[in-house]
Amino acid sequence: MSLLALDFGSSSIKAAILQGTSIVGERARAAYLTHYDGPRAEVHPDDLLQALQNALRQLGGRIRQVDAIALSTMSPAWVAMDRHGKALTPIVTHQDRRSVDIAREMEKRFGRRRLLRCSGNRPIPGGISSTTCAWFAKHHPSILRKSNLIGHLNTFLHRQLADGRVIDPSNASFTGLYQTVRLGGWSDELCELAGVRPEQLPDILDADKIGGTITPAAARAFGLKAGTPMLVGLVDTSAAMLLTNPHPGSLMNACGSTDVLALCTDHPRPHDQLLTRGLGVGRLWMAVGTIAAAGSSLTWAQKQFFPDLSDKQFFGLLSRLIRSKQCDGSVNFEPYLAGDRNTLEQRQASFTGLTLATTRDQMLLAIARSLAKASADRLPLLEKLYGRLKPHITLTGGADKALHHLLHHDWPDRFQFHRISDATMRGLGKLIS
């Protein structure tokens, strides 16, 4: 069977046609902007739909010949819709931190341990979208009152393309309204806490189920074939995990702008320093540790401190610094340029130990060492909760060799890495195999 795979990230959509888990022909890509305004991080729904049209246009008539369509999406990407499926709000992404005060109130009212037992996660501002629901309930109550459907990006896309009202367990886990620990459906108590009604939420279906079929209107707008089945889809890192034939103990590390270390388990043990979510299919979960700014920290450092160096020169310097002791001084760095997805407060990056003698090389080395330490620090916690980790790690993401070596510099030697390319997109092929 052939599959149209659509992968929505924080800045672009990638599209391709799969046969099994192999990409056939050219891939397409189209960008859209995330708009930042103070603590807010939003994508305009019309911009995202325009990018989808652009990407599908690049693939041409082949998209009308596929047997099914599947989605992987960034998450959370929260949006409220009216009864016609039109977005009433922007798409609020996982980088949004407007709801810090709301998150504190929610955790105080419900209790941290109780939240972990039920939803599997603390109410991380923006990172768990119940906080966004509650923010709109407080500041724009009329919008929530007239919302007919509230969900994540795959919910919005299904409503636009297939007239569906669906979400999968991996996305539902990041709403903070779902009984993640037992995959038990929406929680009335958590909905009340966030100020939403259960009937406003989508139906929860496994990612490999059909959420609807392409409508005639969507077929005309996007060049698709009416009646094509559209699978519910799932979170991007869950799609990548599917490509590894996941089983309890499987470890996957997605290295790129963000670094995600995910352990597959059949017995979730929520912890306030990890994110817990359903895999998206079957009765499996993922325990996730995230460095919100990994490769993007180095991109920032290159832009700010080394604009005179090419990418090759910059990463060559980085490799030499990691191997050398010459710049090993007292400079330290807190690696929170994009905040922390495990705390309610918005942590910020900072240097300490700077003097008039500090060089840019020392600052780069401090960034590198902080990222290496943050990457390795996740291992003891996972082993404490889930036992000794298997040594074989599936490596995915857009990280080049230098970033891979940096992020795993402090890992024990027993770990071995096996790189898989295009894992997120190709993993969608597992939904119909």
C-alpha positions in Angstrom: 0.0 0.0 0.0 1.1 3.6 -0.7 0.9 6.3 2.0 1.0 10.1 1.8 3.1 10.9 4.9 2.8 14.5 6.3 5.2 15.6 9.0 4.4 18.9 10.7 7.3 20.4 12.8 7.6 23.7 14.5 8.7 25.6 11.4 7.8 23.5 8.3 5.8 20.6 6.8 7.6 17.7 5.1 5.7 15.5 2.8 6.5 12.3 0.9 4.9 9.2 -0.5 5.8 5.9 1.1 5.7 2.3 0.0 6.0 0.4 3.3 8.6 2.4 5.2 10.6 3.5 2.1 10.3 7.0 0.6 9.4 6.9 -3.1 10.5 9.8 -5.3 11.2 13.3 -4.2 10.3 14.8 -0.8 8.5 18.2 -0.5 8.9 20.8 2.1 7.2 24.1 2.9 7.9 26.5 5.7 5.6 28.5 8.0 6.5 30.9 10.8 6.1 30.5 14.5 5.3 34.0 15.8 6.9 35.0 19.1 5.6 37.8 21.3 7.1 37.7 24.8 6.2 34.3 26.3 3.8 33.5 23.4 4.6 31.1 20.6 1.9 30.8 17.9 1.4 29.5 14.4 -1.3 31.1 12.3 -3.7 28.4 11.1 -4.0 29.8 7.6 -0.2 30.0 7.3 0.0 26.3 8.1 -2.7 25.3 5.7 -1.0 27.4 2.9 2.2 25.5 3.6 0.3 22.2 3.3 -1.0 23.3 -0.1 2.5 24.3 -1.2 4.0 21.0 -0.1 1.3 18.9 -1.8 1.6 20.9 -5.0 5.3 20.0 -5.1 4.4 16.3 -5.1 2.1 16.7 -8.0 -0.5 14.2 -9.2 1.0 11.3 -7.3 -0.9 12.4 -4.2 -4.2 11.4 -5.8 -3.0 7.8 -6.2 -2.2 6.9 -2.6 -4.2 4.4 -0.5 -4.1 6.5 2.7 -2.8 9.6 4.4 -1.1 9.8 7.8 0.2 12.6 10.0 2.9 13.2 12.5 2.9 16.5 14.4 4.7 18.6 16.9 2.9 18.5 20.2 1.3 20.2 21.9 0.0 22.4 19.2 -3.3 23.5 20.7 -6.2 25.1 18.9 -10.0 25.7 19.4 -12.4 25.5 16.5 -16.0 26.5 15.8 -18.7 24.1 14.6 -17.5 24.5 11.0 -13.9 23.6 11.9 -12.7 27.2 11.6 -9.9 28.0 14.0 -11.0 30.5 16.7 -7.5 30.8 18.1 -3.9 30.6 16.8 -2.2 27.2 17.1 -0.4 27.6 20.4 2.8 25.5 20.3 4.8 23.7 23.0 7.2 26.7 23.2 4.4 28.9 24.6 4.9 30.0 28.2 2.1 32.5 28.8 0.3 30.2 31.3 2.9 30.0 34.1 0.6 31.6 36.8 -2.3 29.4 35.6 -0.1 26.3 35.8 0.8 27.1 39.4 -2.9 27.5 40.3 -3.8 24.2 38.6 -1.2 22.2 40.4 -2.0 23.8 43.8 -5.7 23.0 43.4 -5.3 19.4 42.1 -2.0 18.4 43.7 1.2 17.4 42.1 1.1 13.8 43.0 -2.5 13.4 42.0 -1.8 15.0 38.6 1.1 12.6 38.0 -1.0 9.6 38.9 -3.8 10.6 36.6 -2.4 12.6 33.6 1.1 11.4 33.9 2.6 14.9 33.8 2.7 18.1 35.7 0.9 21.1 34.1 3.9 22.4 32.2 3.0 25.9 30.8 2.4 25.4 27.1 4.0 22.0 27.1 0.8 20.4 28.6 -2.0 22.1 26.8 -4.5 22.1 29.7 -2.7 25.1 30.9 -3.5 26.9 27.6 -7.1 25.8 27.9 -7.2 27.3 31.4 -5.5 30.5 30.2 -8.2 31.1 27.5 -10.9 30.2 30.0 -9.7 32.9 32.3 -8.7 35.6 29.8 -11.0 34.9 26.8 -13.9 32.9 28.2 -16.2 33.7 25.3 -13.8 31.9 22.9 -14.0 28.7 24.9 -17.7 29.0 25.4 -18.4 29.0 21.7 -15.7 26.4 20.8 -17.2 23.3 19.3 -14.0 21.4 19.2 -10.7 21.7 21.1 -7.7 19.7 20.3 -4.2 19.5 18.9 -2.8 19.9 15.4 -3.8 16.4 14.2 -7.4 17.2 15.4 -7.4 20.5 13.4 -6.1 18.8 10.3 -8.6 16.1 10.4 -11.4 18.6 10.8 -10.1 20.6 7.8 -9.5 17.6 5.5 -11.7 14.8 6.6 -14.4 16.3 8.7 -13.2 14.2 11.6 -13.2 14.9 15.4 -10.2 12.7 16.5 -7.0 12.7 18.4 -4.6 9.8 19.3 -3.3 8.8 22.7 0.1 10.3 22.2 -1.4 13.8 21.6 -4.1 13.2 24.2 -1.4 12.6 26.8 0.0 16.1 26.2 -3.4 17.7 26.7 -3.2 17.1 30.4 -6.9 16.1 30.3 -6.4 12.5 29.5 -6.0 9.6 31.9 -2.6 8.8 30.4 -1.3 6.3 33.0 -4.1 3.9 32.2 -5.1 5.1 28.7 -8.5 5.6 30.2 -10.1 8.4 28.3 -10.8 12.0 29.2 -11.0 12.9 32.9 -14.0 14.8 34.0 -12.0 16.3 36.9 -9.1 17.4 34.7 -11.5 19.0 32.2 -13.2 20.9 35.0 -9.8 22.0 36.3 -9.0 23.4 32.8 -12.4 25.0 32.2 -13.5 22.8 29.2 -16.4 20.4 28.7 -15.7 16.8 27.7 -18.1 17.1 24.8 -15.8 19.8 23.3 -12.9 17.3 23.0 -12.3 14.9 20.1 -12.7 11.1 20.1 -9.6 9.3 21.1 -8.5 6.6 18.6 -5.3 4.8 18.1 -3.0 6.4 15.5 -3.5 3.6 13.0 -7.3 3.9 12.9 -9.1 5.8 10.2 -10.3 9.2 11.5 -12.2 10.1 8.3 -11.9 10.4 4.6 -10.9 13.3 2.4 -14.0 15.5 1.7 -14.8 16.8 -1.7 -14.1 20.4 -0.6 -10.7 19.4 0.8 -9.9 17.4 -2.4 -10.5 20.6 -4.4 -8.5 22.8 -2.1 -5.5 20.6 -1.7 -5.4 18.5 -4.8 -6.2 15.3 -3.0 -8.6 12.5 -4.0 -12.0 12.6 -2.3 -12.7 9.5 -0.2 -9.0 8.8 0.6 -8.8 7.4 4.1 -6.9 9.6 6.6 -5.3 7.8 9.6 -5.5 9.6 13.0 -1.7 10.0 13.2 0.5 10.8 16.2 3.3 12.8 17.8 6.4 13.1 15.7 8.8 11.3 18.1 6.2 8.5 18.5 6.3 8.0 14.7 10.0 7.7 14.9 9.8 5.2 17.7 7.5 3.1 15.5 10.3 2.6 13.0 12.3 0.8 15.7 9.6 -1.9 16.1 9.1 -0.7 19.7 9.0 -3.0 22.7 9.5 -2.4 26.4 13.1 -1.2 26.9 13.5 0.3 23.4 15.5 3.6 23.5 15.4 6.3 20.9 17.3 9.5 20.9 16.1 12.2 18.4 19.0 14.7 18.1 18.4 18.0 16.5 17.4 21.5 17.4 15.7 19.8 20.4 17.1 16.6 21.9 14.5 14.0 22.9 15.5 10.8 24.7 12.6 8.3 24.8 12.2 5.0 26.5 9.4 2.6 25.5 7.6 0.9 28.4 4.5 -1.2 29.1 4.4 0.0 32.7 4.6 3.8 33.0 6.2 5.4 36.1 5.4 9.1 35.9 8.1 11.4 37.4 8.2 15.2 37.6 11.5 15.3 35.6 10.1 13.3 32.7 7.2 13.5 30.3 4.9 10.5 30.1 2.7 9.8 27.2 1.0 7.0 25.3 3.0 5.7 22.3 -0.1 6.2 20.2 -0.9 2.6 19.3 -1.5 -0.3 21.6 -0.8 -0.4 25.3 2.7 1.1 25.2 4.0 4.3 26.7 7.0 6.6 26.3 9.1 8.1 29.1 10.7 11.2 27.7 13.5 13.5 28.8 13.9 16.6 26.6 16.6 19.3 26.2 14.6 22.1 24.7 17.5 23.8 23.0 20.3 21.4 22.0 21.4 22.0 18.4 19.6 25.3 18.5 21.9 26.4 21.3 24.9 25.8 19.0 23.2 27.7 16.2 22.7 30.6 18.5 26.3 30.5 19.7 27.6 30.4 16.1 25.4 33.3 15.1 26.2 35.5 18.1 29.9 34.7 18.7 31.3 33.1 15.5 29.6 34.8 12.5 33.0 34.8 10.8 33.2 31.0 10.7 31.5 28.7 8.2 29.5 25.7 9.5 32.5 23.4 8.7 34.9 25.7 10.5 32.6 26.2 13.5 32.0 22.5 14.1 35.7 21.8 13.5 36.5 24.3 16.3 33.8 22.7 18.5 35.3 19.3 18.1 38.8 20.5 18.9 37.6 22.3 22.0 35.8 19.2 23.3 39.0 17.2 22.9 41.3 19.9 24.3 41.9 21.1 27.9 43.3 24.5 26.9 40.0 26.4 27.3 39.0 24.5 30.5 38.3 27.4 32.8 35.7 28.5 35.3 33.0 29.5 32.8 29.7 27.7 33.2 26.5 27.8 31.2 22.9 27.0 32.1 21.4 25.4 28.9 17.9 26.9 28.9 17.8 29.1 25.9 14.4 27.6 25.1 13.3 27.1 28.7 12.7 23.7 30.4 9.8 21.4 29.5 9.9 19.9 33.0 9.3 22.9 35.2 6.4 25.3 35.7 8.7 28.3 35.9 10.3 29.5 32.7 14.0 28.8 33.3 16.5 31.0 31.4 20.0 30.4 30.1 22.9 32.2 31.7 26.7 32.3 31.9 28.6 32.4 35.1 32.3 32.9 35.8 32.8 35.5 33.0 35.7 37.9 33.4 37.5 40.4 31.1 39.8 37.6 30.2 37.1 35.2 29.0 37.3 34.3 25.4 34.5 33.2 23.0 36.1 29.8 22.8 35.6 29.4 26.5 32.0 30.4 26.2 31.4 27.9 23.4 33.1 25.1 25.4 30.9 26.0 28.4 27.8 25.6 26.2 29.1 22.3 24.8 29.8 20.9 28.3 26.4 21.9 29.7 24.6 20.1 26.8 26.7 17.0 27.2 26.0 16.9 30.9 22.3 17.6 30.4 22.1 14.7 27.9 23.9 12.2 30.2 22.0 13.3 33.4 18.8 11.7 32.1 20.2 8.2 32.2 20.4 7.6 36.0 16.8 8.7 36.4 15.5 6.4 33.7 17.5 3.5 35.2 16.2 4.3 38.7 12.6 4.1 37.4 12.9 1.4 34.7 16.0 -0.7 35.5 19.2 -1.0 33.6 19.0 0.4 30.1 19.7 -1.6 27.1 22.9 -0.6 25.4 21.5 -0.2 21.8 20.2 3.3 21.0 18.3 4.2 17.9 19.5 7.7 16.8 17.3 9.9 14.7 16.9 13.5 13.9 18.8 16.1 11.9 21.9 16.2 14.0 25.2 16.1 12.2 28.1 13.9 13.5 29.6 16.7 15.6 26.4 17.3 17.5 25.9 13.6 18.0 29.4 13.2 19.5 28.9 16.3 21.7 25.5 15.2 23.1 26.9 11.7 23.9 30.3 12.8 25.1 29.5 12.0 28.8 27.5 8.8 28.2 29.0 5.5 29.4 31.0 3.6 26.8 28.6 0.7 26.9 26.0 2.5 24.8 26.0 1.9 21.0 24.2 4.1 18.5 22.4 3.1 15.3 21.4 6.0 13.1 18.1 5.8 11.1 17.4 8.5 8.6 14.0 10.2 8.0 12.6 8.2 11.0 9.6 10.4 11.7 8.3 10.3 8.2 9.2 6.6 7.5 7.7 5.6 10.9 4.3 6.5 9.6 4.5 3.6 7.2 4.3 1.3 10.2 0.7 2.5 10.7 -0.4 0.5 7.6 2.1 -2.3 7.5 
